[in-house]
Amino acid sequence: MTATLNNLIANDNGLRVLCDTCSRVADMDVPKLIHAYGGAMTLPEIGRRARCKVCGGRGGSVQVVAVRW
Ligand SMILES: [Zn+2]
């Protein structure tokens, strides 16, 4: 089963995206992502849609991190 944004909330996890191009690390605002895409959005899909603020590159690797909101 692929993890979704709802799974992150349920487990008190955060989401980090690593840019494939410049390796920038960005911690995502999970509640904001759910507001924008819905809780059923999968994490790999978020990675594919992410756009890097530094290099403008599209696509990144997602990583689940232990963060309490
Ligand atoms: Zn980048």
PDB file of the backbone (N, CA, C, O) and the ligand in Angstrom, with CONECT records:
HET     ZN  A 101       1
ATOM      1  N   MET A   1       0.846  -1.201   0.000  1.00  0.00           N
ATOM      2  CA  MET A   1       0.000   0.000   0.000  1.00  0.00           C
ATOM      3  C   MET A   1       0.879   1.248   0.000  1.00  0.00           C
ATOM      4  O   MET A   1       1.872   1.337   0.722  1.00  0.00           O
ATOM      5  N   THR A   2       0.488   2.191  -0.820  1.00  0.00           N
ATOM      6  CA  THR A   2       1.252   3.432  -0.887  1.00  0.00           C
ATOM      7  C   THR A   2       0.751   4.414   0.158  1.00  0.00           C
ATOM      8  O   THR A   2      -0.455   4.616   0.298  1.00  0.00           O
ATOM      9  N   ALA A   3       1.660   5.014   0.881  1.00  0.00           N
ATOM     10  CA  ALA A   3       1.290   5.959   1.932  1.00  0.00           C
ATOM     11  C   ALA A   3       0.677   7.230   1.337  1.00  0.00           C
ATOM     12  O   ALA A   3       1.079   7.700   0.273  1.00  0.00           O
ATOM     13  N   THR A   4      -0.295   7.760   2.049  1.00  0.00           N
ATOM     14  CA  THR A   4      -0.965   8.978   1.610  1.00  0.00           C
ATOM     15  C   THR A   4      -0.761  10.088   2.638  1.00  0.00           C
ATOM     16  O   THR A   4      -0.189   9.864   3.705  1.00  0.00           O
ATOM     17  N   LEU A   5      -1.231  11.273   2.306  1.00  0.00           N
ATOM     18  CA  LEU A   5      -1.130  12.400   3.232  1.00  0.00           C
ATOM     19  C   LEU A   5      -1.894  12.117   4.521  1.00  0.00           C
ATOM     20  O   LEU A   5      -1.463  12.516   5.603  1.00  0.00           O
ATOM     21  N   ASN A   6      -3.030  11.430   4.404  1.00  0.00           N
ATOM     22  CA  ASN A   6      -3.804  11.081   5.603  1.00  0.00           C
ATOM     23  C   ASN A   6      -2.997  10.188   6.550  1.00  0.00           C
ATOM     24  O   ASN A   6      -3.111  10.310   7.769  1.00  0.00           O
ATOM     25  N   ASN A   7      -2.179   9.288   5.983  1.00  0.00           N
ATOM     26  CA  ASN A   7      -1.347   8.417   6.805  1.00  0.00           C
ATOM     27  C   ASN A   7      -0.356   9.237   7.629  1.00  0.00           C
ATOM     28  O   ASN A   7      -0.069   8.897   8.777  1.00  0.00           O
ATOM     29  N   LEU A   8       0.162  10.308   7.048  1.00  0.00           N
ATOM     30  CA  LEU A   8       1.117  11.157   7.765  1.00  0.00           C
ATOM     31  C   LEU A   8       0.476  11.772   8.998  1.00  0.00           C
ATOM     32  O   LEU A   8       1.058  11.779  10.082  1.00  0.00           O
ATOM     33  N   ILE A   9      -0.733  12.289   8.813  1.00  0.00           N
ATOM     34  CA  ILE A   9      -1.450  12.909   9.925  1.00  0.00           C
ATOM     35  C   ILE A   9      -1.741  11.862  11.003  1.00  0.00           C
ATOM     36  O   ILE A   9      -1.568  12.113  12.196  1.00  0.00           O
ATOM     37  N   ALA A  10      -2.189  10.680  10.553  1.00  0.00           N
ATOM     38  CA  ALA A  10      -2.554   9.616  11.499  1.00  0.00           C
ATOM     39  C   ALA A  10      -1.359   9.179  12.337  1.00  0.00           C
ATOM     40  O   ALA A  10      -1.521   8.788  13.493  1.00  0.00           O
ATOM     41  N   ASN A  11      -0.164   9.243  11.765  1.00  0.00           N
ATOM     42  CA  ASN A  11       1.028   8.775  12.467  1.00  0.00           C
ATOM     43  C   ASN A  11       1.876   9.908  13.031  1.00  0.00           C
ATOM     44  O   ASN A  11       2.983   9.673  13.515  1.00  0.00           O
ATOM     45  N   ASP A  12       1.363  11.138  12.973  1.00  0.00           N
ATOM     46  CA  ASP A  12       2.126  12.300  13.422  1.00  0.00           C
ATOM     47  C   ASP A  12       3.469  12.422  12.708  1.00  0.00           C
ATOM     48  O   ASP A  12       4.480  12.780  13.312  1.00  0.00           O
ATOM     49  N   ASN A  13       3.458  12.119  11.418  1.00  0.00           N
ATOM     50  CA  ASN A  13       4.678  12.225  10.636  1.00  0.00           C
ATOM     51  C   ASN A  13       4.668  13.465   9.767  1.00  0.00           C
ATOM     52  O   ASN A  13       3.609  13.988   9.418  1.00  0.00           O
ATOM     53  N   GLY A  14       5.855  13.928   9.421  1.00  0.00           N
ATOM     54  CA  GLY A  14       5.998  15.028   8.495  1.00  0.00           C
ATOM     55  C   GLY A  14       6.519  14.501   7.168  1.00  0.00           C
ATOM     56  O   GLY A  14       6.846  13.321   7.035  1.00  0.00           O
ATOM     57  N   LEU A  15       6.590  15.389   6.193  1.00  0.00           N
ATOM     58  CA  LEU A  15       7.048  14.990   4.867  1.00  0.00           C
ATOM     59  C   LEU A  15       8.162  15.917   4.403  1.00  0.00           C
ATOM     60  O   LEU A  15       8.065  17.140   4.501  1.00  0.00           O
ATOM     61  N   ARG A  16       9.221  15.299   3.895  1.00  0.00           N
ATOM     62  CA  ARG A  16      10.359  16.052   3.412  1.00  0.00           C
ATOM     63  C   ARG A  16      10.557  15.692   1.952  1.00  0.00           C
ATOM     64  O   ARG A  16      10.450  14.527   1.571  1.00  0.00           O
ATOM     65  N   VAL A  17      10.845  16.691   1.141  1.00  0.00           N
ATOM     66  CA  VAL A  17      11.096  16.425  -0.272  1.00  0.00           C
ATOM     67  C   VAL A  17      12.512  16.857  -0.618  1.00  0.00           C
ATOM     68  O   VAL A  17      12.924  17.977  -0.317  1.00  0.00           O
ATOM     69  N   LEU A  18      13.248  15.957  -1.254  1.00  0.00           N
ATOM     70  CA  LEU A  18      14.610  16.245  -1.696  1.00  0.00           C
ATOM     71  C   LEU A  18      14.596  16.481  -3.193  1.00  0.00           C
ATOM     72  O   LEU A  18      14.154  15.632  -3.967  1.00  0.00           O
ATOM     73  N   CYS A  19      15.088  17.653  -3.591  1.00  0.00           N
ATOM     74  CA  CYS A  19      15.122  17.989  -5.019  1.00  0.00           C
ATOM     75  C   CYS A  19      16.059  17.037  -5.758  1.00  0.00           C
ATOM     76  O   CYS A  19      17.190  16.810  -5.330  1.00  0.00           O
ATOM     77  N   ASP A  20      15.577  16.481  -6.878  1.00  0.00           N
ATOM     78  CA  ASP A  20      16.398  15.560  -7.663  1.00  0.00           C
ATOM     79  C   ASP A  20      17.538  16.277  -8.360  1.00  0.00           C
ATOM     80  O   ASP A  20      18.559  15.670  -8.683  1.00  0.00           O
ATOM     81  N   THR A  21      17.358  17.582  -8.591  1.00  0.00           N
ATOM     82  CA  THR A  21      18.345  18.330  -9.365  1.00  0.00           C
ATOM     83  C   THR A  21      19.454  18.932  -8.506  1.00  0.00           C
ATOM     84  O   THR A  21      20.638  18.746  -8.785  1.00  0.00           O
ATOM     85  N   CYS A  22      19.048  19.668  -7.440  1.00  0.00           N
ATOM     86  CA  CYS A  22      20.064  20.380  -6.660  1.00  0.00           C
ATOM     87  C   CYS A  22      20.186  19.864  -5.228  1.00  0.00           C
ATOM     88  O   CYS A  22      20.965  20.401  -4.441  1.00  0.00           O
ATOM     89  N   SER A  23      19.423  18.826  -4.883  1.00  0.00           N
ATOM     90  CA  SER A  23      19.505  18.202  -3.556  1.00  0.00           C
ATOM     91  C   SER A  23      19.012  19.073  -2.407  1.00  0.00           C
ATOM     92  O   SER A  23      19.284  18.779  -1.243  1.00  0.00           O
ATOM     93  N   ARG A  24      18.284  20.152  -2.731  1.00  0.00           N
ATOM     94  CA  ARG A  24      17.716  20.967  -1.667  1.00  0.00           C
ATOM     95  C   ARG A  24      16.693  20.134  -0.901  1.00  0.00           C
ATOM     96  O   ARG A  24      15.960  19.337  -1.485  1.00  0.00           O
ATOM     97  N   VAL A  25      16.655  20.330   0.412  1.00  0.00           N
ATOM     98  CA  VAL A  25      15.697  19.624   1.263  1.00  0.00           C
ATOM     99  C   VAL A  25      14.622  20.606   1.704  1.00  0.00           C
ATOM    100  O   VAL A  25      14.931  21.691   2.196  1.00  0.00           O
ATOM    101  N   ALA A  26      13.361  20.229   1.530  1.00  0.00           N
ATOM    102  CA  ALA A  26      12.259  21.085   1.944  1.00  0.00           C
ATOM    103  C   ALA A  26      11.295  20.301   2.819  1.00  0.00           C
ATOM    104  O   ALA A  26      10.842  19.222   2.439  1.00  0.00           O
ATOM    105  N   ASP A  27      10.983  20.841   3.987  1.00  0.00           N
ATOM    106  CA  ASP A  27       9.974  20.229   4.842  1.00  0.00           C
ATOM    107  C   ASP A  27       8.611  20.766   4.423  1.00  0.00           C
ATOM    108  O   ASP A  27       8.394  21.977   4.386  1.00  0.00           O
ATOM    109  N   MET A  28       7.702  19.860   4.109  1.00  0.00           N
ATOM    110  CA  MET A  28       6.401  20.243   3.592  1.00  0.00           C
ATOM    111  C   MET A  28       5.412  20.500   4.727  1.00  0.00           C
ATOM    112  O   MET A  28       5.505  19.916   5.807  1.00  0.00           O
ATOM    113  N   ASP A  29       4.476  21.382   4.450  1.00  0.00           N
ATOM    114  CA  ASP A  29       3.378  21.676   5.377  1.00  0.00           C
ATOM    115  C   ASP A  29       2.247  20.707   5.045  1.00  0.00           C
ATOM    116  O   ASP A  29       1.467  20.953   4.125  1.00  0.00           O
ATOM    117  N   VAL A  30       2.157  19.605   5.793  1.00  0.00           N
ATOM    118  CA  VAL A  30       1.206  18.531   5.456  1.00  0.00           C
ATOM    119  C   VAL A  30      -0.253  19.005   5.462  1.00  0.00           C
ATOM    120  O   VAL A  30      -0.977  18.726   4.507  1.00  0.00           O
ATOM    121  N   PRO A  31      -0.713  19.716   6.512  1.00  0.00           N
ATOM    122  CA  PRO A  31      -2.109  20.193   6.481  1.00  0.00           C
ATOM    123  C   PRO A  31      -2.401  21.058   5.255  1.00  0.00           C
ATOM    124  O   PRO A  31      -3.502  21.014   4.706  1.00  0.00           O
ATOM    125  N   LYS A  32      -1.412  21.841   4.832  1.00  0.00           N
ATOM    126  CA  LYS A  32      -1.584  22.692   3.653  1.00  0.00           C
ATOM    127  C   LYS A  32      -1.687  21.843   2.386  1.00  0.00           C
ATOM    128  O   LYS A  32      -2.481  22.140   1.493  1.00  0.00           O
ATOM    129  N   LEU A  33      -0.882  20.790   2.316  1.00  0.00           N
ATOM    130  CA  LEU A  33      -0.934  19.886   1.163  1.00  0.00           C
ATOM    131  C   LEU A  33      -2.290  19.190   1.080  1.00  0.00           C
ATOM    132  O   LEU A  33      -2.852  19.022  -0.002  1.00  0.00           O
ATOM    133  N   ILE A  34      -2.806  18.788   2.248  1.00  0.00           N
ATOM    134  CA  ILE A  34      -4.114  18.132   2.267  1.00  0.00           C
ATOM    135  C   ILE A  34      -5.196  19.099   1.809  1.00  0.00           C
ATOM    136  O   ILE A  34      -6.126  18.722   1.095  1.00  0.00           O
ATOM    137  N   HIS A  35      -5.060  20.343   2.229  1.00  0.00           N
ATOM    138  CA  HIS A  35      -6.026  21.356   1.803  1.00  0.00           C
ATOM    139  C   HIS A  35      -5.991  21.517   0.284  1.00  0.00           C
ATOM    140  O   HIS A  35      -7.030  21.689  -0.353  1.00  0.00           O
ATOM    141  N   ALA A  36      -4.808  21.460  -0.281  1.00  0.00           N
ATOM    142  CA  ALA A  36      -4.649  21.680  -1.720  1.00  0.00           C
ATOM    143  C   ALA A  36      -4.985  20.447  -2.558  1.00  0.00           C
ATOM    144  O   ALA A  36      -5.617  20.568  -3.607  1.00  0.00           O
ATOM    145  N   TYR A  37      -4.567  19.263  -2.105  1.00  0.00           N
ATOM    146  CA  TYR A  37      -4.685  18.066  -2.942  1.00  0.00           C
ATOM    147  C   TYR A  37      -5.644  17.017  -2.396  1.00  0.00           C
ATOM    148  O   TYR A  37      -6.070  16.126  -3.131  1.00  0.00           O
ATOM    149  N   GLY A  38      -5.993  17.114  -1.103  1.00  0.00           N
ATOM    150  CA  GLY A  38      -6.832  16.081  -0.498  1.00  0.00           C
ATOM    151  C   GLY A  38      -5.976  15.026   0.186  1.00  0.00           C
ATOM    152  O   GLY A  38      -4.838  14.771  -0.209  1.00  0.00           O
ATOM    153  N   GLY A  39      -6.551  14.418   1.222  1.00  0.00           N
ATOM    154  CA  GLY A  39      -5.802  13.476   2.047  1.00  0.00           C
ATOM    155  C   GLY A  39      -5.464  12.161   1.382  1.00  0.00           C
ATOM    156  O   GLY A  39      -4.609  11.425   1.875  1.00  0.00           O
ATOM    157  N   ALA A  40      -6.119  11.846   0.264  1.00  0.00           N
ATOM    158  CA  ALA A  40      -5.875  10.566  -0.399  1.00  0.00           C
ATOM    159  C   ALA A  40      -4.703  10.626  -1.375  1.00  0.00           C
ATOM    160  O   ALA A  40      -4.332   9.617  -1.974  1.00  0.00           O
ATOM    161  N   MET A  41      -4.122  11.821  -1.531  1.00  0.00           N
ATOM    162  CA  MET A  41      -2.969  11.972  -2.428  1.00  0.00           C
ATOM    163  C   MET A  41      -1.789  11.155  -1.903  1.00  0.00           C
ATOM    164  O   MET A  41      -1.463  11.230  -0.719  1.00  0.00           O
ATOM    165  N   THR A  42      -1.156  10.387  -2.767  1.00  0.00           N
ATOM    166  CA  THR A  42      -0.039   9.550  -2.321  1.00  0.00           C
ATOM    167  C   THR A  42       1.258  10.358  -2.261  1.00  0.00           C
ATOM    168  O   THR A  42       1.411  11.369  -2.947  1.00  0.00           O
ATOM    169  N   LEU A  43       2.166   9.899  -1.445  1.00  0.00           N
ATOM    170  CA  LEU A  43       3.423  10.621  -1.254  1.00  0.00           C
ATOM    171  C   LEU A  43       4.296  10.676  -2.514  1.00  0.00           C
ATOM    172  O   LEU A  43       4.877  11.723  -2.800  1.00  0.00           O
ATOM    173  N   PRO A  44       4.404   9.579  -3.273  1.00  0.00           N
ATOM    174  CA  PRO A  44       5.179   9.670  -4.520  1.00  0.00           C
ATOM    175  C   PRO A  44       4.598  10.705  -5.492  1.00  0.00           C
ATOM    176  O   PRO A  44       5.329  11.355  -6.239  1.00  0.00           O
ATOM    177  N   GLU A  45       3.268  10.840  -5.464  1.00  0.00           N
ATOM    178  CA  GLU A  45       2.615  11.820  -6.339  1.00  0.00           C
ATOM    179  C   GLU A  45       3.009  13.242  -5.912  1.00  0.00           C
ATOM    180  O   GLU A  45       3.248  14.111  -6.750  1.00  0.00           O
ATOM    181  N   ILE A  46       3.069  13.457  -4.602  1.00  0.00           N
ATOM    182  CA  ILE A  46       3.511  14.758  -4.100  1.00  0.00           C
ATOM    183  C   ILE A  46       4.929  15.055  -4.594  1.00  0.00           C
ATOM    184  O   ILE A  46       5.235  16.170  -5.018  1.00  0.00           O
ATOM    185  N   GLY A  47       5.784  14.034  -4.529  1.00  0.00           N
ATOM    186  CA  GLY A  47       7.167  14.207  -4.989  1.00  0.00           C
ATOM    187  C   GLY A  47       7.231  14.593  -6.451  1.00  0.00           C
ATOM    188  O   GLY A  47       8.022  15.449  -6.847  1.00  0.00           O
ATOM    189  N   ARG A  48       6.383  13.950  -7.254  1.00  0.00           N
ATOM    190  CA  ARG A  48       6.374  14.243  -8.691  1.00  0.00           C
ATOM    191  C   ARG A  48       5.894  15.665  -8.972  1.00  0.00           C
ATOM    192  O   ARG A  48       6.349  16.303  -9.922  1.00  0.00           O
ATOM    193  N   ARG A  49       4.967  16.160  -8.137  1.00  0.00           N
ATOM    194  CA  ARG A  49       4.389  17.480  -8.384  1.00  0.00           C
ATOM    195  C   ARG A  49       5.198  18.614  -7.785  1.00  0.00           C
ATOM    196  O   ARG A  49       5.024  19.773  -8.161  1.00  0.00           O
ATOM    197  N   ALA A  50       6.076  18.288  -6.861  1.00  0.00           N
ATOM    198  CA  ALA A  50       6.834  19.326  -6.165  1.00  0.00           C
ATOM    199  C   ALA A  50       7.721  20.110  -7.118  1.00  0.00           C
ATOM    200  O   ALA A  50       8.307  19.554  -8.048  1.00  0.00           O
ATOM    201  N   ARG A  51       7.809  21.423  -6.866  1.00  0.00           N
ATOM    202  CA  ARG A  51       8.713  22.240  -7.655  1.00  0.00           C
ATOM    203  C   ARG A  51       9.702  22.907  -6.708  1.00  0.00           C
ATOM    204  O   ARG A  51       9.308  23.522  -5.717  1.00  0.00           O
ATOM    205  N   CYS A  52      10.966  22.783  -7.015  1.00  0.00           N
ATOM    206  CA  CYS A  52      12.025  23.304  -6.151  1.00  0.00           C
ATOM    207  C   CYS A  52      12.065  24.826  -6.192  1.00  0.00           C
ATOM    208  O   CYS A  52      12.026  25.429  -7.264  1.00  0.00           O
ATOM    209  N   LYS A  53      12.143  25.443  -5.006  1.00  0.00           N
ATOM    210  CA  LYS A  53      12.171  26.903  -4.928  1.00  0.00           C
ATOM    211  C   LYS A  53      13.537  27.457  -5.309  1.00  0.00           C
ATOM    212  O   LYS A  53      13.648  28.630  -5.665  1.00  0.00           O
ATOM    213  N   VAL A  54      14.563  26.642  -5.241  1.00  0.00           N
ATOM    214  CA  VAL A  54      15.914  27.109  -5.525  1.00  0.00           C
ATOM    215  C   VAL A  54      16.241  27.012  -7.018  1.00  0.00           C
ATOM    216  O   VAL A  54      16.623  28.008  -7.634  1.00  0.00           O
ATOM    217  N   CYS A  55      16.092  25.820  -7.600  1.00  0.00           N
ATOM    218  CA  CYS A  55      16.526  25.626  -8.986  1.00  0.00           C
ATOM    219  C   CYS A  55      15.348  25.578  -9.949  1.00  0.00           C
ATOM    220  O   CYS A  55      15.549  25.581 -11.164  1.00  0.00           O
ATOM    221  N   GLY A  56      14.104  25.533  -9.424  1.00  0.00           N
ATOM    222  CA  GLY A  56      12.944  25.503 -10.301  1.00  0.00           C
ATOM    223  C   GLY A  56      12.685  24.139 -10.907  1.00  0.00           C
ATOM    224  O   GLY A  56      11.764  23.979 -11.709  1.00  0.00           O
ATOM    225  N   GLY A  57      13.486  23.158 -10.533  1.00  0.00           N
ATOM    226  CA  GLY A  57      13.335  21.812 -11.076  1.00  0.00           C
ATOM    227  C   GLY A  57      12.088  21.140 -10.558  1.00  0.00           C
ATOM    228  O   GLY A  57      11.654  21.397  -9.435  1.00  0.00           O
ATOM    229  N   ARG A  58      11.511  20.282 -11.370  1.00  0.00           N
ATOM    230  CA  ARG A  58      10.310  19.581 -10.979  1.00  0.00           C
ATOM    231  C   ARG A  58      10.641  18.150 -10.596  1.00  0.00           C
ATOM    232  O   ARG A  58      11.424  17.483 -11.273  1.00  0.00           O
ATOM    233  N   GLY A  59      10.049  17.685  -9.518  1.00  0.00           N
ATOM    234  CA  GLY A  59      10.236  16.301  -9.109  1.00  0.00           C
ATOM    235  C   GLY A  59      11.264  16.160  -8.012  1.00  0.00           C
ATOM    236  O   GLY A  59      12.341  16.754  -8.068  1.00  0.00           O
ATOM    237  N   GLY A  60      10.923  15.370  -7.017  1.00  0.00           N
ATOM    238  CA  GLY A  60      11.842  15.149  -5.912  1.00  0.00           C
ATOM    239  C   GLY A  60      11.568  13.822  -5.251  1.00  0.00           C
ATOM    240  O   GLY A  60      10.571  13.160  -5.541  1.00  0.00           O
ATOM    241  N   SER A  61      12.462  13.439  -4.357  1.00  0.00           N
ATOM    242  CA  SER A  61      12.288  12.206  -3.608  1.00  0.00           C
ATOM    243  C   SER A  61      11.639  12.523  -2.276  1.00  0.00           C
ATOM    244  O   SER A  61      12.083  13.425  -1.566  1.00  0.00           O
ATOM    245  N   VAL A  62      10.587  11.788  -1.930  1.00  0.00           N
ATOM    246  CA  VAL A  62       9.892  12.044  -0.676  1.00  0.00           C
ATOM    247  C   VAL A  62      10.438  11.165   0.442  1.00  0.00           C
ATOM    248  O   VAL A  62      10.855  10.028   0.221  1.00  0.00           O
ATOM    249  N   GLN A  63      10.425  11.719   1.629  1.00  0.00           N
ATOM    250  CA  GLN A  63      10.941  11.032   2.801  1.00  0.00           C
ATOM    251  C   GLN A  63       9.993  11.347   3.954  1.00  0.00           C
ATOM    252  O   GLN A  63       9.648  12.509   4.173  1.00  0.00           O
ATOM    253  N   VAL A  64       9.572  10.329   4.689  1.00  0.00           N
ATOM    254  CA  VAL A  64       8.698  10.536   5.841  1.00  0.00           C
ATOM    255  C   VAL A  64       9.571  10.791   7.059  1.00  0.00           C
ATOM    256  O   VAL A  64      10.518  10.049   7.319  1.00  0.00           O
ATOM    257  N   VAL A  65       9.250  11.842   7.804  1.00  0.00           N
ATOM    258  CA  VAL A  65      10.022  12.182   8.991  1.00  0.00           C
ATOM    259  C   VAL A  65       9.114  12.233  10.219  1.00  0.00           C
ATOM    260  O   VAL A  65       7.922  12.522  10.113  1.00  0.00           O
ATOM    261  N   ALA A  66       9.690  11.950  11.370  1.00  0.00           N
ATOM    262  CA  ALA A  66       8.915  11.967  12.608  1.00  0.00           C
ATOM    263  C   ALA A  66       8.804  13.384  13.139  1.00  0.00           C
ATOM    264  O   ALA A  66       9.717  13.897  13.785  1.00  0.00           O
ATOM    265  N   VAL A  67       7.677  13.999  12.857  1.00  0.00           N
ATOM    266  CA  VAL A  67       7.425  15.370  13.302  1.00  0.00           C
ATOM    267  C   VAL A  67       6.028  15.441  13.889  1.00  0.00           C
ATOM    268  O   VAL A  67       5.079  14.920  13.302  1.00  0.00           O
ATOM    269  N   ARG A  68       5.894  16.071  15.025  1.00  0.00           N
ATOM    270  CA  ARG A  68       4.564  16.249  15.601  1.00  0.00           C
ATOM    271  C   ARG A  68       4.064  17.646  15.272  1.00  0.00           C
ATOM    272  O   ARG A  68       4.737  18.637  15.558  1.00  0.00           O
ATOM    273  N   TRP A  69       2.886  17.722  14.673  1.00  0.00           N
ATOM    274  CA  TRP A  69       2.351  19.026  14.253  1.00  0.00           C
ATOM    275  C   TRP A  69       1.667  19.716  15.398  1.00  0.00           C
ATOM    276  O   TRP A  69       1.156  20.824  15.236  1.00  0.00           O
TER     277      TRP A  69
HETATM  278 ZN    ZN A 101      16.424  22.144  -6.778  1.00  0.00          ZN2+
END
